[in-house]
Amino acid sequence: MITSGVAGRYASALFDLAKEQKAVPATAKALAGFAAALAESADLKRFLVSPVFKSDDQMAAIEELAAKGKFSGLALNFVKLMCEKRRLSFLPAAINAFQALVADDKGEVVAEVTSAEKLSPAQLKDLTAALKAREGKDVQLLTTIDSSILGGMTVKIGSTLIDNSLKTKLQNLKVSMKGTG
């Protein structure tokens, strides 16, 4: 498991603390709630991770999300610490790294899936089953939506990237068409 860089170090420290306090599942659930809130609103994500905005304003938004019940406990303290240290731009990567540490601790692998549109529960189930068969371990999916890939999806497991996006296929076609003439 790679836990290098700022995001990895923060995630590793949070994981160690959560494990010490026997709060790993609760922290993972709270961070997932926070990540879902960020995924629901691109404006909120931009506001929280942009260094342009004042730390006090970002902290107020974090506390408002916490008050709405999106997350609490160690996860809330973690996000507040990252805000105080002006590290919120690393927060999405830190959440993913924490989730990967949790999965690794359970003997699972994490697959980061990027699709052009939200995947249905049936698609998620089929993808999980296919990846489990490929990896030989239980698979935890971390999904994101990126309309710039146009269609299809990319799946990243560890250092392996499976790119089945329409954008890449079109780029490859463009390159191959330039070679003929």
N, C-alpha and C positions, 0 to 999 in steps of 0.2 A: 504494500500500500504506500503510495506516494503522499507524504504529508509535508512537502517542502513549500517554501514560499510563505508569504504572510497568511494567506487563507488556511493553508495546511497547519501552520503553527498554532493559529487560534483554534482551529477545529480540534487539533490534538489535545491542546490544553483543556478545552471544554469537555472532550470525551473523557479524559483522565479524571476531571473533577466530577463529572456526572457518574462515572463508574464508582468512584470513591463514595459518593453520596447515595449510591444505588438508585439513581434517577435517570438512567439512560433512556428507558422507554418513554418516560414523561417528557424529557428534554427533546427527544427525537420527534415526538408528536407535536410539541409546542413549536419547534422549528418548522415542521411541515406546515402547520397552520399559518405561521408567519410567511413562509415561502408561497403558500397559496394566495395570501393577501397581496403579495407583490405580483404574482402572476395574473391576478384579476385586474390589476390597474397598472398600466405602463407608466402613467403619470406619477403614481406613488413610487414606483421603483426608481424612476428617473430622479424624483425629488430626494429620495433617501440616499441614493448612491452617488449623486453628483456633488463634487466638492465645492460647487459654486454657492450652494445654500448654506446658511448659518447652522452651526452645530445645535444651537438652542432651538431653532425651528424644527430641525430634524428630530431632536429629542422629544419635542412636544408631539410630533406625529407618531413617534414610537409609543409614547405613553397613551395616546388616544387609541391606537390599535390594541394595546394591552387592555385598556379599559373596556373595549368592545369584546373582549374575551378571545382574541385571536391567539394569544400566547401569554405565558407567565413563567414564574420560577427562574430556574437557571437560564433558560432561553432568553427571557426578558433581560436579565442581568448581562448576559453575553452580548446582546444587541446594543444595550446601553453602553457597555464598555467599548464596543467597536465605534459607537458614535462619539464618545468622549475622546477617543484616540484618533478620530478622523480617519477611520478605516472602513467606513460603510461601503466603499466601492468594492471591497473584497468580500462583503457579506454573502452574496449569492454563491460564490465559490467556496466560502467557508462552510455554508450550510450543506452543500454537496459533499464536501470533504468529510464533514461530520457524519452524514448519512452513510458514506462509504465506510467509515470506521465502524459504525454500528453494524453494517451488513457483514463486514469482514469478521467482526467479533462473533457473529452468529454463524459464520461459515458460509455466508452467501457472497455472491458477486454483485456489483452494481453496474447496471447498464444505463448510460445516459442516452436517452432517446429524444431526438429532435425531429418533429414532423411539421408539415405545412399547416395542418389543422388538427384540432383535438381528436385523439383516437377514441373510438368507442370502447366500452367495456369488453366486448367480444374480441376486438382487435388487440387490446392489451393482454387479454387472456391467451390468445393465440401466440402473440409475440413472446410472452413470458414462457410459454411451453416450448417454443422453438429454441429460445436462448438457453433454457434449462437443459434441453437435450444436447445442445452444442457444447455447453460449459461443463455439464455433469454436476452442477451445483444449483441450489435455489438461486433465483435471480430477483433482485430488487430493482424496479424501474424508476428512474428519475426522468420525468417527461417535461419537455419544453416545446413551445410552439414558436416557429420561425417561418413566417410566410415567404421570406426571401428565398427559401429552397424550392419554391413553386409547387412541389409535389413529392411524394415518396417520403423517405425518412433517412436519418443517419443514426447509427447505433455505435456508441463508444463503450468498450469494455476494457478497462485498464489502458494499455497502449494500442489496442486494436480498434481501428475505425472501419466500420462497414458503412459505406456511403452509397445509398440507393436513391439519392435525391434527383429530381428532374433537372435541377440546376446543373449538377455535375455531369449528368448524361448529355445535356445540351452543350456544355463546355467541351466535353470530349468529342462530340460530333463536329463542333466548330473546328477543333484542332485537326481532326482527321480530314475534314473537307478542304482545309488549307493545303494539306499535303498532296492532294490530287489536283490535276490541273492540266 
